[in-house]
Amino acid sequence: MKKLRWQLLIVLVALVAIGILLFGQQSQLEIVNPLPIDEPQSGGEYSEALIGQLRRLNPVLDYYNQVDRDVDRLIFSSLIKFDHRGLPQGDLAETWGISQNGETYNFSIRPDAVWHDGEPVTSYDVIFTVELMRDEEIPLPEDLREFWNGVEVKDLDEKTLQFILPEPFTPFLDYLAFGILPEHILGGLSAEEIIDHPFNLQPVGSGPFLFEAITSNNGEIESIKLGGFPNYYGKIPFLETVIFKYFPDSGSALQAYQNGDVMGIGEISIDILPQALKEPQLDLYSSRLPRIVMVFLNLDSPGAPFMSDPEIRRALMFGLNRRWVADRIMGGQAIIAHSPIFPESWAYYDGITQIEYDPQAAIELLKKAGYTIPSEGGQVRSKEGVALSFEMVYPESELYASIADQISQDWKKIGVEVTTVPVPIDELIEENLDSRDYEAALVEINLARSPDPDPYPFWHQAQITQGQNYSKWDDRQVSEYLERARVTLDFDERVRLYRNFQVRFGSDLPALLLFYPVYTYGIDFQVRGVSIGPLYDPSDRFNSIVDWYLYTGPVDIDTPPVEVMPTQTP
């Protein structure tokens, strides 16, 4: 018992000592406020080098000049814009509705949308812009003009308008991403007068940035200055000023960055990519362009009857070293293509079969089809006297010559002989593709400003003779998928139909897909908040520009002070 009492006494003394120690430390507690949180602040000037020349800052006149479209993207608004998946989002349009038959579209314009001069944006502005796009004097593709000539547009009131289509056409929303012009400034002028009007160098839009000044030297425009629009209906940009400077080539644009004259380079082309990668403070952003490089195969070619056999086409695909082309010839600025619908699009099916480079598999397919190397010598496979030999035309350029040469070498390894023929691009389209007078054609298909995939023009039976079904792919099941997908309003049904189309395409291979080119954009590390998704036009790189910022600062937060225990030293 005495021993137990003695042990209890020791425990009691220890507890008292611990209590005294804790009390002493409690008296030393510090009361501090939380560290300030930095958030983006308004202000600052961002400058970017554009390669090319400014012509006219007018969205109905910029179709053929990319650097004009880049600037117009910041100055002008459209009814609809698209996210990185190609899904429509409201811009000037606050809401819209579609009739059950898919022929009538009603749009309501945001009540707070105003022009940079303070006038309200109205339905009359939209109708005025559509009327201009119908005019023969406006430099637009003829098929686009014909499209708008077939659409009725009318105002329901100052902020509501209606489009009436001659028949259902679900991709119609794609056509509403055009920049809208102010009717109160340009109304009453003819198209010819608008083309040469001073407005084109002193534009008034309704976008997040407004025109401030142009700098020129000896009659040539050197730069344009934009300022943030304080009455913009959307999120007000952090950047106070955006300046675009014009340069004749990529090399001079990179030099301007190195000299500290600009903070961004509109496009990092392949020729300056190695130097750009060495710039420690230049952040590079890459994204897929809306283009596909492919080899069209004429499935009904008298000179190459074997093209009609899907197994021969599959062998040709196995024999293509696309990775080499993408990495070595394209400098890594390409993404291997597995579908005629772009990756990350809402319609893309990622379960499609991917064919990788496998020359041995290609040879086995050719042997199985009866094509062998002649015993009398030679390297070209043949069957019943028909050699696996054909001609491939390609656009006349150094880049495409390199790609065509690599393809020829790849196919030679599996016993297929290809003669490559350079042709001026206009001639290739008119005399080879349009007339279907070719056996194989290496081409690039540009699907810019088409977020809705709508593969109908290139792969439907009805396009075999007069349209763009250059391969003459005659598949009734595919045609039904594409017909239904462009008229149904059921989103899930469209996804299913395009999935079926892609599976069928991957199985039959009416064309050999090579790669999607990549767009690379350079911005100094000081510019933060930058994000770039898949592009449907290079100007889409500015989709998030209202979030870009140069400065940060502390933000006052009403948070109770925090008790911090001081560090004890032994």
C-alpha positions, 0 to 999 in steps of 0.5 A, spaced: 500 500 500 505 504 501 508 503 494 502 504 491 501 511 495 508 513 493 506 511 485 500 515 485 503 521 488 508 521 483 503 521 477 499 527 481 505 531 481 507 530 474 500 532 472 500 538 476 507 540 472 504 539 465 498 543 467 503 549 469 507 548 463 500 548 458 498 554 462 505 558 461 504 556 453 497 559 453 499 565 455 504 566 449 499 565 444 499 570 438 493 572 435 494 574 428 490 575 421 490 570 416 495 571 410 492 576 404 490 572 398 492 575 392 487 575 386 487 578 379 487 585 378 485 590 373 490 594 369 496 592 364 497 592 357 498 586 353 501 586 346 501 581 341 505 580 334 501 578 328 504 575 322 500 579 316 497 585 314 491 589 317 486 590 311 479 591 314 476 590 321 469 588 319 467 581 320 463 580 314 470 582 310 475 578 314 473 571 311 480 571 307 484 574 312 486 571 319 489 577 322 483 581 321 479 575 324 483 575 330 482 583 332 475 582 330 474 577 335 475 582 341 471 588 338 465 584 335 460 580 338 456 574 335 449 571 337 452 564 338 459 562 340 462 555 342 465 552 347 471 547 346 467 541 345 463 545 339 457 546 343 453 552 342 453 557 348 449 564 348 453 570 346 449 576 344 443 571 345 440 571 352 436 565 350 433 561 344 428 556 342 427 551 336 420 549 333 419 542 333 419 541 326 427 544 326 425 549 321 424 555 326 429 559 331 427 564 335 432 568 339 432 574 344 438 579 345 441 580 351 437 587 354 444 590 357 448 589 350 450 595 347 455 598 342 461 601 344 458 608 342 452 606 347 447 605 342 443 598 344 444 592 340 438 590 336 435 585 332 435 590 326 443 589 327 443 582 326 438 582 320 442 588 317 448 583 317 445 577 314 443 582 308 450 584 307 452 577 307 447 575 301 450 581 297 454 579 291 459 584 292 461 582 299 467 577 299 464 570 302 464 563 299 459 562 294 456 556 298 455 561 304 452 566 300 447 561 297 445 558 304 443 565 307 439 567 301 435 561 303 434 563 310 428 568 312 430 572 317 425 577 321 424 581 327 419 580 332 421 586 336 427 590 338 430 585 342 427 578 338 428 575 331 426 569 328 430 565 322 426 560 318 429 555 314 427 551 308 428 545 311 430 542 318 438 543 319 441 541 326 448 544 324 444 551 323 447 554 329 454 554 326 452 559 322 450 564 327 457 565 330 458 571 325 460 578 328 454 583 328 455 590 325 451 596 327 445 598 323 445 605 326 452 606 323 452 603 316 445 602 315 443 605 308 450 604 305 451 599 299 456 593 300 460 597 295 460 603 300 461 599 306 467 595 303 471 602 303 468 606 308 472 609 314 468 604 319 473 599 317 479 602 320 475 605 326 470 600 328 465 600 333 463 593 336 459 590 342 465 586 344 469 586 350 474 590 347 473 597 343 477 600 338 482 606 340 487 608 335 491 605 329 499 607 328 501 607 321 508 609 318 509 611 310 501 609 309 502 602 312 499 600 318 504 598 324 499 597 330 492 597 333 490 599 340 484 596 343 481 598 350 477 594 355 470 596 354 467 598 361 459 597 359 460 590 356 455 585 357 459 579 359 465 579 364 469 585 364 476 583 362 482 584 367 487 587 361 486 595 360 489 595 353 491 590 348 495 592 342 496 588 336 503 589 332 504 587 325 510 583 322 511 580 315 514 573 317 514 569 323 522 570 324 521 578 325 515 576 330 520 572 334 525 578 334 520 583 336 519 578 342 526 577 344 527 585 343 521 586 348 517 589 343 511 584 344 509 579 350 506 574 345 506 571 338 500 570 334 503 563 331 509 559 333 510 556 326 514 550 325 520 554 322 521 558 329 519 553 333 526 551 335 528 558 337 521 559 341 523 553 345 529 556 347 526 562 350 525 561 358 520 566 359 515 564 353 510 559 355 507 555 349 500 553 348 498 548 343 492 546 340 488 542 335 487 546 329 480 544 325 484 541 319 485 534 317 491 531 313 489 525 309 489 521 303 483 520 299 483 514 295 478 513 289 474 507 290 472 507 283 478 508 279 479 504 273 487 505 273 487 502 280 481 497 281 484 494 287 482 501 291 475 498 291 477 492 296 477 495 303 482 489 305 487 493 301 486 499 304 487 497 311 493 494 308 495 501 306 493 504 312 498 499 316 503 501 312 503 508 314 508 510 319 504 516 321 508 517 327 514 519 323 511 524 319 508 527 325 514 527 329 519 528 324 516 532 318 511 536 322 516 537 328 511 534 333 506 539 331 501 534 329 496 529 332 495 522 329 488 522 326 483 516 327 477 519 326 474 524 321 470 527 327 475 531 331 477 529 338 474 532 344 468 534 340 461 532 343 461 527 337 467 524 337 467 517 339 473 515 343 472 507 342 474 507 334 479 502 332 486 505 332 490 502 326 498 503 328 504 502 324 505 495 322 508 493 316 508 486 317 500 486 318 500 490 312 504 484 308 500 479 311 493 482 309 496 483 301 498 476 301 491 474 304 488 478 298 493 474 293 498 479 292 505 477 291 512 479 289 513 476 282 518 470 282 521 473 276 524 479 280 522 486 282 519 489 289 512 490 286 506 486 289 501 483 283 495 479 282 493 476 276 497 481 272 495 487 276 500 491 280 499 494 286 502 501 283 498 507 282 499 515 282 498 520 288 497 527 287 499 532 292 499 540 293 505 543 290 509 545 296 516 543 300 512 540 306 507 536 302 513 534 298 516 531 304 510 528 306 508 524 300 515 522 299 515 519 306 508 515 304 511 513 298 517 510 302 513 507 307 509 503 302 515 501 298 517 497 304 510 493 303 511 492 296 506 497 293 509 502 288 507 509 288 508 515 283 508 522 287 506 528 283 506 535 285 500 539 283 498 547 284 492 546 289 487 550 285 488 545 279 488 539 284 481 541 286 478 542 280 482 537 275 483 532 280 478 532 286 472 535 283 472 531 276 474 525 280 480 524 275 485 521 280 487 514 284 490 517 290 490 524 293 494 527 299 490 533 301 488 537 307 481 538 309 479 545 312 473 545 317 474 552 320 468 555 323 464 548 323 464 546 330 458 541 328 462 536 325 456 534 319 460 529 315 455 529 310 458 533 305 464 529 304 461 522 305 454 521 303 452 518 297 448 524 294 455 528 294 459 522 290 457 526 283 457 533 284 459 534 291 465 533 296 465 525 296 471 525 293 473 518 294 466 516 291 464 512 298 457 509 296 455 506 303 447 506 304 448 505 311 452 511 312 448 515 308 442 514 313 446 515 319 448 522 316 442 524 313 438 523 320 444 526 324 443 533 320 435 533 321 434 530 328 434 535 334 435 529 339 442 530 342 443 523 344 441 521 338 446 525 334 451 522 338 449 515 337 448 516 329 455 519 329 458 514 333 455 509 328 458 513 322 465 513 325 465 505 327 463 504 319 468 509 317 474 505 321 472 499 318 471 501 311 477 506 310 474 510 304 480 515 306 486 514 310 487 519 315 494 522 317 494 527 322 490 533 325 495 539 325 497 543 331 497 550 332 502 553 337 501 560 341 507 564 345 505 568 351 510 571 356 510 568 362 507 574 366 501 573 362 496 569 367 490 566 366 491 563 359 487 557 357 486 554 350 482 549 348 481 545 341 480 551 336 475 551 330 479 557 328 485 560 330 482 566 333 479 562 338 485 562 342 482 569 345 476 565 348 478 566 355 482 573 354 477 576 359 480 572 364 487 574 362 491 578 367 498 581 369 497 584 376 495 581 382 493 584 389 491 582 396 483 581 397 480 583 404 476 577 407 472 578 413 475 572 416 476 571 424 483 572 427 486 565 428 490 563 434 497 560 432 501 556 437 508 559 437 514 554 436 518 552 442 525 552 442 529 547 447 
